[in-house]
Amino acid sequence: MIKLEKVNKYFNSGKNKIHIIKNTTLEMESTGLVAILGKSR
């Protein structure tokens, strides 16, 4: 099993810092495929 806890991701757009993933926790099985999809900036 793979476990991610309290993950954050920021994207810098010029002078602005955008918080795109906020304190996310995710558990995945050891096999398979996982994708995180969302709006592209």
PDB file of N, H, CA, C and O in Angstrom:
ATOM      1  N   MET A   1       0.845  -1.174   0.000  1.00  0.00           N
ATOM      2  CA  MET A   1       0.000   0.000   0.000  1.00  0.00           C
ATOM      3  C   MET A   1       0.890   1.237   0.000  1.00  0.00           C
ATOM      4  O   MET A   1       1.946   1.262   0.631  1.00  0.00           O
ATOM      5  N   ILE A   2       0.452   2.238  -0.704  1.00  0.00           N
ATOM      6  H   ILE A   2      -0.407   2.218  -1.216  1.00  0.00           H
ATOM      7  CA  ILE A   2       1.134   3.536  -0.734  1.00  0.00           C
ATOM      8  C   ILE A   2       0.205   4.552  -0.083  1.00  0.00           C
ATOM      9  O   ILE A   2      -0.976   4.618  -0.425  1.00  0.00           O
ATOM     10  N   LYS A   3       0.723   5.341   0.848  1.00  0.00           N
ATOM     11  H   LYS A   3       1.683   5.287   1.125  1.00  0.00           H
ATOM     12  CA  LYS A   3      -0.100   6.317   1.547  1.00  0.00           C
ATOM     13  C   LYS A   3       0.581   7.678   1.525  1.00  0.00           C
ATOM     14  O   LYS A   3       1.751   7.803   1.887  1.00  0.00           O
ATOM     15  N   LEU A   4      -0.153   8.686   1.100  1.00  0.00           N
ATOM     16  H   LEU A   4      -1.104   8.584   0.806  1.00  0.00           H
ATOM     17  CA  LEU A   4       0.301  10.074   1.127  1.00  0.00           C
ATOM     18  C   LEU A   4      -0.541  10.800   2.161  1.00  0.00           C
ATOM     19  O   LEU A   4      -1.765  10.669   2.168  1.00  0.00           O
ATOM     20  N   GLU A   5       0.098  11.560   3.028  1.00  0.00           N
ATOM     21  H   GLU A   5       1.092  11.667   3.023  1.00  0.00           H
ATOM     22  CA  GLU A   5      -0.639  12.286   4.063  1.00  0.00           C
ATOM     23  C   GLU A   5      -0.330  13.774   4.018  1.00  0.00           C
ATOM     24  O   GLU A   5       0.824  14.185   3.893  1.00  0.00           O
ATOM     25  N   LYS A   6      -1.377  14.562   4.122  1.00  0.00           N
ATOM     26  H   LYS A   6      -2.314  14.228   4.224  1.00  0.00           H
ATOM     27  CA  LYS A   6      -1.281  16.023   4.204  1.00  0.00           C
ATOM     28  C   LYS A   6      -0.423  16.624   3.078  1.00  0.00           C
ATOM     29  O   LYS A   6       0.490  17.410   3.332  1.00  0.00           O
ATOM     30  N   VAL A   7      -0.730  16.243   1.843  1.00  0.00           N
ATOM     31  H   VAL A   7      -1.472  15.605   1.637  1.00  0.00           H
ATOM     32  CA  VAL A   7       0.011  16.705   0.666  1.00  0.00           C
ATOM     33  C   VAL A   7      -0.509  18.073   0.246  1.00  0.00           C
ATOM     34  O   VAL A   7      -1.716  18.311   0.218  1.00  0.00           O
ATOM     35  N   ASN A   8       0.417  18.965  -0.079  1.00  0.00           N
ATOM     36  H   ASN A   8       1.397  18.772  -0.056  1.00  0.00           H
ATOM     37  CA  ASN A   8       0.090  20.297  -0.578  1.00  0.00           C
ATOM     38  C   ASN A   8       0.880  20.549  -1.854  1.00  0.00           C
ATOM     39  O   ASN A   8       2.024  20.114  -1.980  1.00  0.00           O
ATOM     40  N   LYS A   9       0.267  21.249  -2.794  1.00  0.00           N
ATOM     41  H   LYS A   9      -0.663  21.603  -2.691  1.00  0.00           H
ATOM     42  CA  LYS A   9       0.941  21.619  -4.031  1.00  0.00           C
ATOM     43  C   LYS A   9       0.593  23.056  -4.351  1.00  0.00           C
ATOM     44  O   LYS A   9      -0.574  23.448  -4.320  1.00  0.00           O
ATOM     45  N   TYR A  10       1.610  23.832  -4.658  1.00  0.00           N
ATOM     46  H   TYR A  10       2.558  23.514  -4.683  1.00  0.00           H
ATOM     47  CA  TYR A  10       1.427  25.243  -5.014  1.00  0.00           C
ATOM     48  C   TYR A  10       1.887  25.455  -6.445  1.00  0.00           C
ATOM     49  O   TYR A  10       2.811  24.790  -6.914  1.00  0.00           O
ATOM     50  N   PHE A  11       1.243  26.378  -7.132  1.00  0.00           N
ATOM     51  H   PHE A  11       0.492  26.918  -6.751  1.00  0.00           H
ATOM     52  CA  PHE A  11       1.582  26.736  -8.501  1.00  0.00           C
ATOM     53  C   PHE A  11       1.856  28.230  -8.525  1.00  0.00           C
ATOM     54  O   PHE A  11       1.025  29.022  -8.080  1.00  0.00           O
ATOM     55  N   ASN A  12       3.005  28.617  -9.035  1.00  0.00           N
ATOM     56  H   ASN A  12       3.680  27.973  -9.396  1.00  0.00           H
ATOM     57  CA  ASN A  12       3.352  30.033  -9.127  1.00  0.00           C
ATOM     58  C   ASN A  12       2.938  30.571 -10.492  1.00  0.00           C
ATOM     59  O   ASN A  12       3.347  30.049 -11.529  1.00  0.00           O
ATOM     60  N   SER A  13       2.130  31.612 -10.475  1.00  0.00           N
ATOM     61  H   SER A  13       1.799  32.036  -9.632  1.00  0.00           H
ATOM     62  CA  SER A  13       1.674  32.268 -11.688  1.00  0.00           C
ATOM     63  C   SER A  13       2.041  33.743 -11.582  1.00  0.00           C
ATOM     64  O   SER A  13       1.292  34.549 -11.030  1.00  0.00           O
ATOM     65  N   GLY A  14       3.202  34.077 -12.120  1.00  0.00           N
ATOM     66  H   GLY A  14       3.811  33.422 -12.568  1.00  0.00           H
ATOM     67  CA  GLY A  14       3.670  35.454 -11.990  1.00  0.00           C
ATOM     68  C   GLY A  14       3.950  35.777 -10.541  1.00  0.00           C
ATOM     69  O   GLY A  14       4.778  35.118  -9.912  1.00  0.00           O
ATOM     70  N   LYS A  15       3.283  36.773  -9.999  1.00  0.00           N
ATOM     71  H   LYS A  15       2.610  37.309 -10.510  1.00  0.00           H
ATOM     72  CA  LYS A  15       3.456  37.169  -8.597  1.00  0.00           C
ATOM     73  C   LYS A  15       2.517  36.406  -7.662  1.00  0.00           C
ATOM     74  O   LYS A  15       2.624  36.524  -6.441  1.00  0.00           O
ATOM     75  N   ASN A  16       1.596  35.624  -8.233  1.00  0.00           N
ATOM     76  H   ASN A  16       1.509  35.529  -9.225  1.00  0.00           H
ATOM     77  CA  ASN A  16       0.599  34.921  -7.428  1.00  0.00           C
ATOM     78  C   ASN A  16       1.026  33.487  -7.144  1.00  0.00           C
ATOM     79  O   ASN A  16       1.585  32.817  -8.013  1.00  0.00           O
ATOM     80  N   LYS A  17       0.762  33.020  -5.933  1.00  0.00           N
ATOM     81  H   LYS A  17       0.307  33.564  -5.228  1.00  0.00           H
ATOM     82  CA  LYS A  17       1.008  31.641  -5.540  1.00  0.00           C
ATOM     83  C   LYS A  17      -0.358  30.996  -5.311  1.00  0.00           C
ATOM     84  O   LYS A  17      -1.106  31.421  -4.431  1.00  0.00           O
ATOM     85  N   ILE A  18      -0.686  29.964  -6.107  1.00  0.00           N
ATOM     86  H   ILE A  18      -0.078  29.618  -6.822  1.00  0.00           H
ATOM     87  CA  ILE A  18      -1.998  29.334  -6.056  1.00  0.00           C
ATOM     88  C   ILE A  18      -1.870  27.973  -5.370  1.00  0.00           C
ATOM     89  O   ILE A  18      -1.051  27.146  -5.769  1.00  0.00           O
ATOM     90  N   HIS A  19      -2.684  27.747  -4.338  1.00  0.00           N
ATOM     91  H   HIS A  19      -3.350  28.419  -4.014  1.00  0.00           H
ATOM     92  CA  HIS A  19      -2.687  26.498  -3.584  1.00  0.00           C
ATOM     93  C   HIS A  19      -3.660  25.544  -4.282  1.00  0.00           C
ATOM     94  O   HIS A  19      -4.873  25.692  -4.140  1.00  0.00           O
ATOM     95  N   ILE A  20      -3.133  24.548  -5.048  1.00  0.00           N
ATOM     96  H   ILE A  20      -2.147  24.427  -5.163  1.00  0.00           H
ATOM     97  CA  ILE A  20      -4.009  23.716  -5.871  1.00  0.00           C
ATOM     98  C   ILE A  20      -4.355  22.366  -5.243  1.00  0.00           C
ATOM     99  O   ILE A  20      -5.393  21.792  -5.572  1.00  0.00           O
ATOM    100  N   ILE A  21      -3.520  21.851  -4.354  1.00  0.00           N
ATOM    101  H   ILE A  21      -2.677  22.318  -4.087  1.00  0.00           H
ATOM    102  CA  ILE A  21      -3.838  20.640  -3.590  1.00  0.00           C
ATOM    103  C   ILE A  21      -3.672  21.003  -2.125  1.00  0.00           C
ATOM    104  O   ILE A  21      -2.589  21.412  -1.706  1.00  0.00           O
ATOM    105  N   LYS A  22      -4.743  20.857  -1.337  1.00  0.00           N
ATOM    106  H   LYS A  22      -5.622  20.525  -1.678  1.00  0.00           H
ATOM    107  CA  LYS A  22      -4.760  21.353   0.040  1.00  0.00           C
ATOM    108  C   LYS A  22      -4.910  20.224   1.050  1.00  0.00           C
ATOM    109  O   LYS A  22      -5.977  19.621   1.159  1.00  0.00           O
ATOM    110  N   ASN A  23      -3.832  19.936   1.795  1.00  0.00           N
ATOM    111  H   ASN A  23      -2.965  20.426   1.707  1.00  0.00           H
ATOM    112  CA  ASN A  23      -3.850  18.956   2.885  1.00  0.00           C
ATOM    113  C   ASN A  23      -4.586  17.669   2.519  1.00  0.00           C
ATOM    114  O   ASN A  23      -5.457  17.220   3.263  1.00  0.00           O
ATOM    115  N   THR A  24      -4.243  17.079   1.385  1.00  0.00           N
ATOM    116  H   THR A  24      -3.536  17.444   0.780  1.00  0.00           H
ATOM    117  CA  THR A  24      -4.912  15.894   0.874  1.00  0.00           C
ATOM    118  C   THR A  24      -4.229  14.632   1.360  1.00  0.00           C
ATOM    119  O   THR A  24      -3.002  14.540   1.359  1.00  0.00           O
ATOM    120  N   THR A  25      -5.030  13.655   1.778  1.00  0.00           N
ATOM    121  H   THR A  25      -6.027  13.729   1.779  1.00  0.00           H
ATOM    122  CA  THR A  25      -4.522  12.352   2.177  1.00  0.00           C
ATOM    123  C   THR A  25      -5.078  11.330   1.197  1.00  0.00           C
ATOM    124  O   THR A  25      -6.257  11.378   0.850  1.00  0.00           O
ATOM    125  N   LEU A  26      -4.224  10.396   0.747  1.00  0.00           N
ATOM    126  H   LEU A  26      -3.266  10.357   1.029  1.00  0.00           H
ATOM    127  CA  LEU A  26      -4.602   9.421  -0.264  1.00  0.00           C
ATOM    128  C   LEU A  26      -3.955   8.087   0.051  1.00  0.00           C
ATOM    129  O   LEU A  26      -2.760   8.030   0.342  1.00  0.00           O
ATOM    130  N   GLU A  27      -4.740   6.998  -0.005  1.00  0.00           N
ATOM    131  H   GLU A  27      -5.711   7.044  -0.242  1.00  0.00           H
ATOM    132  CA  GLU A  27      -4.221   5.648   0.161  1.00  0.00           C
ATOM    133  C   GLU A  27      -4.474   4.880  -1.128  1.00  0.00           C
ATOM    134  O   GLU A  27      -5.579   4.914  -1.670  1.00  0.00           O
ATOM    135  N   MET A  28      -3.436   4.178  -1.624  1.00  0.00           N
ATOM    136  H   MET A  28      -2.539   4.151  -1.183  1.00  0.00           H
ATOM    137  CA  MET A  28      -3.546   3.425  -2.868  1.00  0.00           C
ATOM    138  C   MET A  28      -3.010   2.021  -2.659  1.00  0.00           C
ATOM    139  O   MET A  28      -2.113   1.798  -1.846  1.00  0.00           O
ATOM    140  N   GLU A  29      -3.568   1.080  -3.401  1.00  0.00           N
ATOM    141  H   GLU A  29      -4.297   1.261  -4.061  1.00  0.00           H
ATOM    142  CA  GLU A  29      -3.040  -0.271  -3.390  1.00  0.00           C
ATOM    143  C   GLU A  29      -1.664  -0.279  -4.050  1.00  0.00           C
ATOM    144  O   GLU A  29      -1.319   0.655  -4.773  1.00  0.00           O
ATOM    145  N   SER A  30      -0.887  -1.315  -3.810  1.00  0.00           N
ATOM    146  H   SER A  30      -1.168  -2.074  -3.222  1.00  0.00           H
ATOM    147  CA  SER A  30       0.474  -1.401  -4.354  1.00  0.00           C
ATOM    148  C   SER A  30       0.497  -1.606  -5.863  1.00  0.00           C
ATOM    149  O   SER A  30       1.508  -1.323  -6.505  1.00  0.00           O
ATOM    150  N   THR A  31      -0.594  -2.090  -6.436  1.00  0.00           N
ATOM    151  H   THR A  31      -1.415  -2.320  -5.915  1.00  0.00           H
ATOM    152  CA  THR A  31      -0.657  -2.295  -7.885  1.00  0.00           C
ATOM    153  C   THR A  31      -1.782  -1.449  -8.463  1.00  0.00           C
ATOM    154  O   THR A  31      -2.714  -1.068  -7.755  1.00  0.00           O
ATOM    155  N   GLY A  32      -1.688  -1.164  -9.735  1.00  0.00           N
ATOM    156  H   GLY A  32      -0.931  -1.473 -10.311  1.00  0.00           H
ATOM    157  CA  GLY A  32      -2.734  -0.396 -10.401  1.00  0.00           C
ATOM    158  C   GLY A  32      -2.206   0.936 -10.908  1.00  0.00           C
ATOM    159  O   GLY A  32      -1.000   1.185 -10.908  1.00  0.00           O
ATOM    160  N   LEU A  33      -3.110   1.773 -11.333  1.00  0.00           N
ATOM    161  H   LEU A  33      -4.089   1.571 -11.334  1.00  0.00           H
ATOM    162  CA  LEU A  33      -2.774   3.056 -11.915  1.00  0.00           C
ATOM    163  C   LEU A  33      -3.644   4.137 -11.274  1.00  0.00           C
ATOM    164  O   LEU A  33      -4.853   3.965 -11.117  1.00  0.00           O
ATOM    165  N   VAL A  34      -3.007   5.256 -10.908  1.00  0.00           N
ATOM    166  H   VAL A  34      -2.026   5.396 -11.036  1.00  0.00           H
ATOM    167  CA  VAL A  34      -3.741   6.373 -10.299  1.00  0.00           C
ATOM    168  C   VAL A  34      -3.393   7.640 -11.061  1.00  0.00           C
ATOM    169  O   VAL A  34      -2.231   7.860 -11.401  1.00  0.00           O
ATOM    170  N   ALA A  35      -4.390   8.476 -11.334  1.00  0.00           N
ATOM    171  H   ALA A  35      -5.335   8.297 -11.058  1.00  0.00           H
ATOM    172  CA  ALA A  35      -4.173   9.751 -11.995  1.00  0.00           C
ATOM    173  C   ALA A  35      -4.943  10.828 -11.250  1.00  0.00           C
ATOM    174  O   ALA A  35      -6.073  10.604 -10.817  1.00  0.00           O
ATOM    175  N   ILE A  36      -4.337  11.989 -11.103  1.00  0.00           N
ATOM    176  H   ILE A  36      -3.420  12.171 -11.455  1.00  0.00           H
ATOM    177  CA  ILE A  36      -5.019  13.142 -10.525  1.00  0.00           C
ATOM    178  C   ILE A  36      -5.287  14.115 -11.666  1.00  0.00           C
ATOM    179  O   ILE A  36      -4.360  14.601 -12.313  1.00  0.00           O
ATOM    180  N   LEU A  37      -6.553  14.391 -11.901  1.00  0.00           N
ATOM    181  H   LEU A  37      -7.306  13.996 -11.375  1.00  0.00           H
ATOM    182  CA  LEU A  37      -6.954  15.226 -13.017  1.00  0.00           C
ATOM    183  C   LEU A  37      -7.619  16.503 -12.514  1.00  0.00           C
ATOM    184  O   LEU A  37      -8.244  16.521 -11.453  1.00  0.00           O
ATOM    185  N   GLY A  38      -7.476  17.537 -13.273  1.00  0.00           N
ATOM    186  H   GLY A  38      -6.968  17.523 -14.134  1.00  0.00           H
ATOM    187  CA  GLY A  38      -8.135  18.782 -12.913  1.00  0.00           C
ATOM    188  C   GLY A  38      -7.913  19.824 -13.986  1.00  0.00           C
ATOM    189  O   GLY A  38      -7.240  19.580 -14.988  1.00  0.00           O
ATOM    190  N   LYS A  39      -8.481  20.973 -13.763  1.00  0.00           N
ATOM    191  H   LYS A  39      -9.027  21.172 -12.949  1.00  0.00           H
ATOM    192  CA  LYS A  39      -8.387  22.086 -14.702  1.00  0.00           C
ATOM    193  C   LYS A  39      -6.932  22.530 -14.856  1.00  0.00           C
ATOM    194  O   LYS A  39      -6.204  22.661 -13.872  1.00  0.00           O
ATOM    195  N   SER A  40      -6.529  22.753 -16.077  1.00  0.00           N
ATOM    196  H   SER A  40      -7.120  22.646 -16.877  1.00  0.00           H
ATOM    197  CA  SER A  40      -5.183  23.212 -16.380  1.00  0.00           C
ATOM    198  C   SER A  40      -5.180  24.739 -16.444  1.00  0.00           C
ATOM    199  O   SER A  40      -6.110  25.345 -16.977  1.00  0.00           O
ATOM    200  N   ARG A  41      -4.142  25.351 -15.907  1.00  0.00           N
ATOM    201  H   ARG A  41      -3.386  24.859 -15.474  1.00  0.00           H
ATOM    202  CA  ARG A  41      -4.040  26.808 -15.959  1.00  0.00           C
ATOM    203  C   ARG A  41      -2.961  27.196 -16.920  1.00  0.00           C
ATOM    204  O   ARG A  41      -2.707  28.384 -17.117  1.00  0.00           O
TER     205      ARG A  41
END
